[in-house]
Amino acid sequence: MVKKNNRFGSIDIIRIIAIILVIIFHYLYIVTSENSLRKLGFVGVSLFFIVSGYLLSKKYPNLEKFSLKWFLNRYIKIASLYYLALIALVILLGKQIYSGSLFENLSLHFLFLDFLSPNASYGIISLAWFLIPLMGLYLLFPYLNNLMKKNSHLLFLIFYITIAIRFLADFNLIAYSFYAPLFYLGEFCFGILFAYNKKNPALLAGLLVIFVQPFMIFPFAIFYLIMIINIPSNRVLSFIGANTLALFLFQEAFIAIYMGRWNIYSLDKWFALALFTVVAIILVILSKPIQRFFIKKLDKLKK
Protein backbone atom coordinates (compact mmCIF):
# COMPACT_ATOMS: atom_id res chain seq x y z
CA MET A 1 0.00 0.00 0.00
CA VAL A 2 1.36 3.41 -0.97
CA LYS A 3 0.35 6.65 0.68
CA LYS A 4 -0.12 9.92 -1.18
CA ASN A 5 3.45 10.86 -0.37
CA ASN A 6 4.63 7.61 -1.96
CA ARG A 7 6.07 6.28 1.29
CA PHE A 8 5.84 2.57 1.97
CA GLY A 9 4.96 1.36 5.44
CA SER A 10 7.28 -1.60 5.01
CA ILE A 11 10.18 0.68 4.11
CA ASP A 12 9.52 2.82 7.18
CA ILE A 13 9.52 -0.29 9.37
CA ILE A 14 12.85 -1.40 7.86
CA ARG A 15 14.37 2.04 8.43
CA ILE A 16 13.19 2.02 12.03
CA ILE A 17 14.69 -1.45 12.58
CA ALA A 18 17.94 -0.26 11.01
CA ILE A 19 18.27 2.83 13.19
CA ILE A 20 17.34 0.86 16.33
CA LEU A 21 20.14 -1.62 15.58
CA VAL A 22 22.62 1.22 15.07
CA ILE A 23 21.56 2.94 18.30
CA ILE A 24 21.72 -0.31 20.31
CA PHE A 25 25.20 -0.97 18.93
CA HIS A 26 26.42 2.50 19.86
CA TYR A 27 25.01 2.31 23.36
CA LEU A 28 26.39 -1.16 24.07
CA TYR A 29 29.75 -0.31 22.51
CA ILE A 30 30.14 2.77 24.71
CA VAL A 31 29.28 0.65 27.77
CA THR A 32 31.36 -2.44 26.98
CA SER A 33 33.87 -1.47 24.22
CA GLU A 34 33.18 -4.95 22.82
CA ASN A 35 34.25 -4.89 19.17
CA SER A 36 32.10 -7.87 18.17
CA LEU A 37 29.03 -5.69 18.70
CA ARG A 38 29.86 -3.94 15.43
CA LYS A 39 27.90 -6.71 13.72
CA LEU A 40 24.69 -5.13 15.00
CA GLY A 41 25.69 -1.78 13.54
CA PHE A 42 26.64 -3.23 10.19
CA VAL A 43 23.32 -5.06 9.86
CA GLY A 44 21.58 -1.72 10.40
CA VAL A 45 23.85 0.14 7.97
CA SER A 46 23.40 -2.55 5.31
CA LEU A 47 19.62 -2.22 5.63
CA PHE A 48 19.95 1.50 4.92
CA PHE A 49 21.92 0.81 1.73
CA ILE A 50 19.36 -1.75 0.54
CA VAL A 51 16.54 0.72 1.21
CA SER A 52 18.43 3.50 -0.60
CA GLY A 53 18.83 1.43 -3.75
CA TYR A 54 15.19 0.35 -3.62
CA LEU A 55 13.74 3.84 -3.14
CA LEU A 56 15.91 5.45 -5.80
CA SER A 57 14.79 2.90 -8.39
CA LYS A 58 11.15 3.35 -7.41
CA LYS A 59 11.40 7.12 -7.67
CA TYR A 60 13.78 7.42 -10.64
CA PRO A 61 13.26 4.29 -12.78
CA ASN A 62 14.23 6.07 -16.00
CA LEU A 63 17.45 7.65 -14.75
CA GLU A 64 20.15 5.79 -16.67
CA LYS A 65 22.86 8.39 -17.16
CA PHE A 66 24.54 10.84 -14.85
CA SER A 67 22.63 14.04 -14.10
CA LEU A 68 24.40 16.76 -12.12
CA LYS A 69 21.07 18.36 -11.28
CA TRP A 70 19.74 15.08 -9.91
CA PHE A 71 22.89 14.45 -7.88
CA LEU A 72 22.83 17.95 -6.40
CA ASN A 73 19.22 17.36 -5.41
CA ARG A 74 20.26 14.28 -3.41
CA TYR A 75 23.25 16.16 -1.98
CA ILE A 76 21.07 19.04 -0.76
CA LYS A 77 18.65 16.68 0.99
CA ILE A 78 21.49 15.30 3.11
CA ALA A 79 23.69 18.39 3.47
CA SER A 80 20.85 20.66 4.61
CA LEU A 81 20.69 18.83 7.94
CA TYR A 82 24.19 17.34 8.07
CA TYR A 83 25.98 20.70 7.89
CA LEU A 84 23.74 22.21 10.58
CA ALA A 85 24.37 19.19 12.81
CA LEU A 86 28.16 19.46 12.40
CA ILE A 87 28.21 23.14 13.34
CA ALA A 88 25.81 22.74 16.27
CA LEU A 89 27.70 19.80 17.75
CA VAL A 90 31.00 21.67 17.58
CA ILE A 91 29.42 24.69 19.33
CA LEU A 92 27.83 22.57 22.05
CA LEU A 93 30.53 19.95 22.62
CA GLY A 94 33.76 21.54 21.38
CA LYS A 95 37.05 19.62 21.53
CA GLN A 96 35.37 16.59 23.09
CA ILE A 97 34.28 15.43 19.65
CA TYR A 98 37.24 16.20 17.40
CA SER A 99 41.02 16.44 17.42
CA GLY A 100 43.42 18.59 15.45
CA SER A 101 42.31 21.59 13.43
CA LEU A 102 38.63 22.53 13.56
CA PHE A 103 38.90 24.06 10.09
CA GLU A 104 40.32 20.81 8.70
CA ASN A 105 37.63 18.75 10.39
CA LEU A 106 34.71 20.84 9.19
CA SER A 107 36.14 21.32 5.69
CA LEU A 108 36.65 17.60 5.11
CA HIS A 109 33.25 16.73 6.57
CA PHE A 110 31.55 19.34 4.40
CA LEU A 111 33.25 17.82 1.35
CA PHE A 112 32.49 14.24 2.48
CA LEU A 113 36.23 13.57 2.48
CA ASP A 114 36.84 13.14 6.22
CA PHE A 115 38.47 9.74 5.64
CA LEU A 116 41.48 11.57 4.18
CA SER A 117 42.63 12.75 7.62
CA PRO A 118 43.20 10.69 10.78
CA ASN A 119 41.97 13.69 12.76
CA ALA A 120 38.71 13.99 10.84
CA SER A 121 37.97 10.26 10.52
CA TYR A 122 35.20 9.39 12.98
CA GLY A 123 35.39 12.91 14.36
CA ILE A 124 32.50 15.26 15.29
CA ILE A 125 29.88 12.72 14.13
CA SER A 126 31.56 9.33 13.93
CA LEU A 127 28.67 7.78 12.02
CA ALA A 128 29.08 10.37 9.27
CA TRP A 129 31.40 7.90 7.54
CA PHE A 130 28.19 6.26 6.30
CA LEU A 131 27.44 9.30 4.12
CA ILE A 132 30.66 8.93 2.11
CA PRO A 133 29.87 5.58 0.42
CA LEU A 134 26.25 6.71 0.15
CA MET A 135 27.31 9.75 -1.89
CA GLY A 136 29.53 7.53 -4.00
CA LEU A 137 26.61 5.21 -4.73
CA TYR A 138 24.43 8.20 -5.62
CA LEU A 139 27.01 9.05 -8.28
CA LEU A 140 26.91 5.48 -9.59
CA PHE A 141 23.14 5.01 -9.33
CA PRO A 142 22.15 5.90 -12.92
CA TYR A 143 24.59 3.34 -14.31
CA LEU A 144 23.73 0.68 -11.75
CA ASN A 145 20.05 1.31 -12.36
CA ASN A 146 20.52 0.69 -16.08
CA LEU A 147 22.68 -2.36 -15.38
CA MET A 148 20.17 -4.03 -13.06
CA LYS A 149 17.28 -3.45 -15.45
CA LYS A 150 19.06 -4.94 -18.45
CA ASN A 151 21.52 -7.45 -16.93
CA SER A 152 20.16 -8.55 -13.58
CA HIS A 153 22.34 -11.68 -13.56
CA LEU A 154 25.36 -9.41 -13.05
CA LEU A 155 24.21 -9.04 -9.44
CA PHE A 156 26.18 -12.25 -8.79
CA LEU A 157 29.35 -10.59 -10.09
CA ILE A 158 28.63 -7.51 -8.00
CA PHE A 159 28.36 -9.64 -4.88
CA TYR A 160 31.62 -11.40 -5.73
CA ILE A 161 33.25 -7.96 -5.83
CA THR A 162 31.64 -6.92 -2.54
CA ILE A 163 32.67 -10.17 -0.86
CA ALA A 164 36.25 -9.91 -2.15
CA ILE A 165 36.57 -6.40 -0.73
CA ARG A 166 35.18 -7.49 2.64
CA PHE A 167 37.48 -10.50 2.71
CA LEU A 168 40.51 -8.26 2.11
CA ALA A 169 39.22 -5.78 4.69
CA ASP A 170 39.00 -8.52 7.33
CA PHE A 171 42.74 -9.01 6.93
CA ASN A 172 43.44 -5.25 6.90
CA LEU A 173 44.67 -5.47 3.30
CA ILE A 174 42.54 -2.50 2.19
CA ALA A 175 42.70 0.87 3.91
CA TYR A 176 39.50 2.82 4.52
CA SER A 177 37.43 -0.04 3.11
CA PHE A 178 34.29 0.94 5.05
CA TYR A 179 34.28 4.28 3.23
CA ALA A 180 34.35 2.66 -0.23
CA PRO A 181 31.06 2.54 -2.17
CA LEU A 182 32.06 -0.91 -3.47
CA PHE A 183 31.91 -2.23 0.10
CA TYR A 184 28.12 -1.80 -0.01
CA LEU A 185 27.59 -2.28 -3.73
CA GLY A 186 25.85 -5.62 -3.21
CA GLU A 187 23.25 -4.20 -0.83
CA PHE A 188 22.59 -1.17 -3.01
CA CYS A 189 22.12 -3.20 -6.20
CA PHE A 190 20.00 -5.77 -4.35
CA GLY A 191 17.63 -2.94 -3.45
CA ILE A 192 17.58 -1.67 -7.03
CA LEU A 193 16.77 -5.06 -8.51
CA PHE A 194 14.15 -5.81 -5.84
CA ALA A 195 12.35 -2.62 -6.85
CA TYR A 196 11.92 -3.97 -10.39
CA ASN A 197 11.23 -7.62 -9.67
CA LYS A 198 11.14 -9.09 -6.19
CA LYS A 199 10.96 -12.58 -7.68
CA ASN A 200 14.07 -12.25 -9.82
CA PRO A 201 16.31 -15.33 -9.23
CA ALA A 202 19.37 -13.08 -9.28
CA LEU A 203 18.35 -11.80 -5.84
CA LEU A 204 19.68 -15.11 -4.52
CA ALA A 205 23.12 -13.55 -4.99
CA GLY A 206 22.61 -12.01 -1.57
CA LEU A 207 23.07 -15.48 -0.08
CA LEU A 208 26.73 -15.42 -1.13
CA VAL A 209 27.64 -13.26 1.87
CA ILE A 210 27.19 -16.37 4.04
CA PHE A 211 30.58 -17.62 2.84
CA VAL A 212 32.45 -14.59 4.23
CA GLN A 213 30.29 -12.97 6.91
CA PRO A 214 27.36 -15.29 7.76
CA PHE A 215 25.67 -12.71 10.01
CA MET A 216 25.35 -10.34 7.03
CA ILE A 217 22.58 -12.50 5.60
CA PHE A 218 20.26 -10.82 8.13
CA PRO A 219 19.86 -7.47 6.31
CA PHE A 220 18.70 -9.24 3.15
CA ALA A 221 16.42 -11.60 5.05
CA ILE A 222 14.88 -8.78 7.09
CA PHE A 223 14.33 -6.62 4.02
CA TYR A 224 12.83 -9.43 1.94
CA LEU A 225 10.47 -10.72 4.64
CA ILE A 226 9.13 -7.29 5.62
CA MET A 227 8.71 -6.19 2.00
CA ILE A 228 6.67 -9.23 1.01
CA ILE A 229 4.38 -8.61 4.01
CA ASN A 230 3.67 -5.15 2.55
CA ILE A 231 2.84 -3.31 5.78
CA PRO A 232 0.44 -0.36 5.36
CA SER A 233 1.84 3.04 6.26
CA ASN A 234 0.57 5.41 8.92
CA ARG A 235 1.57 8.82 10.28
CA VAL A 236 3.73 7.48 13.09
CA LEU A 237 5.73 5.13 10.87
CA SER A 238 6.03 7.77 8.18
CA PHE A 239 7.26 10.43 10.64
CA ILE A 240 9.92 8.20 12.22
CA GLY A 241 10.98 6.75 8.87
CA ALA A 242 11.34 10.22 7.38
CA ASN A 243 13.58 11.35 10.25
CA THR A 244 16.01 8.44 10.48
CA LEU A 245 18.81 10.67 9.14
CA ALA A 246 18.32 13.00 12.10
CA LEU A 247 18.36 10.06 14.51
CA PHE A 248 21.47 8.78 12.74
CA LEU A 249 23.30 12.10 13.13
CA PHE A 250 22.34 12.97 16.71
CA GLN A 251 22.08 9.63 18.54
CA GLU A 252 25.80 9.24 19.29
CA ALA A 253 26.03 12.60 21.07
CA PHE A 254 22.80 11.96 22.97
CA ILE A 255 24.09 8.61 24.22
CA ALA A 256 27.51 10.03 25.14
CA ILE A 257 25.92 12.89 27.10
CA TYR A 258 23.58 10.46 28.86
CA MET A 259 26.52 8.20 29.75
CA GLY A 260 28.51 11.14 31.10
CA ARG A 261 31.24 10.79 28.45
CA TRP A 262 30.54 14.25 26.98
CA ASN A 263 29.13 17.37 28.58
CA ILE A 264 27.68 20.68 27.41
CA TYR A 265 29.37 23.60 29.18
CA SER A 266 29.46 21.65 32.47
CA LEU A 267 25.67 21.68 32.65
CA ASP A 268 23.74 19.12 34.67
CA LYS A 269 23.32 15.94 32.61
CA TRP A 270 19.54 16.10 32.40
CA PHE A 271 19.51 19.79 31.56
CA ALA A 272 22.16 19.15 28.92
CA LEU A 273 20.08 16.33 27.41
CA ALA A 274 17.00 18.55 27.34
CA LEU A 275 18.96 21.36 25.70
CA PHE A 276 20.52 19.00 23.16
CA THR A 277 17.11 17.53 22.29
CA VAL A 278 15.61 20.98 21.75
CA VAL A 279 18.56 22.02 19.56
CA ALA A 280 18.27 18.83 17.49
CA ILE A 281 14.54 19.38 16.93
CA ILE A 282 15.12 23.02 15.93
CA LEU A 283 17.82 21.96 13.45
CA VAL A 284 15.54 19.35 11.87
CA ILE A 285 12.77 21.94 11.49
CA LEU A 286 15.19 24.59 10.20
CA SER A 287 16.72 22.21 7.66
CA LYS A 288 13.38 21.81 5.84
CA PRO A 289 13.03 25.39 4.49
CA ILE A 290 16.76 25.49 3.74
CA GLN A 291 16.36 22.29 1.73
CA ARG A 292 13.31 23.63 -0.11
CA PHE A 293 15.07 26.93 -0.87
CA PHE A 294 18.08 25.33 -2.53
CA ILE A 295 16.08 22.67 -4.35
CA LYS A 296 13.78 25.39 -5.69
CA LYS A 297 16.85 27.29 -6.95
CA LEU A 298 18.16 24.07 -8.46
CA ASP A 299 14.86 23.38 -10.23
CA LYS A 300 15.13 26.71 -12.02
CA LEU A 301 18.37 25.66 -13.65
CA LYS A 302 18.35 24.08 -17.08
CA LYS A 303 18.65 20.31 -17.13
Secondary structure, DSSP 8 states (H G I E B T S, - for coil): -B-TT--BHHHHHHHHHHHHHHHHHHHHHHHH--GGGHHHHHHHHHHHHHHHHHHHHHH-TT--S--HHHHHHHHHHHHHHHHHHHHHHHHHHGGGG--S-HHHHHHHHHTT-GGG-TTTTT-SSGGGGGHHHHHHHHHHHHHHHHHHHH-GGGHHHHHHHHHHHHHHHHTT-STTGGG-GGGGHHHHHHHHHHHH-TT-GGGGGGGGGGGT-GGGHHHHHHHHHHHHHT----HHHHHHHHTHHHHHHHHHHHHHHHTTSS-STT--HHHHHHHHHHHHHHHHHHHHHHHHHHHHHHHTS--
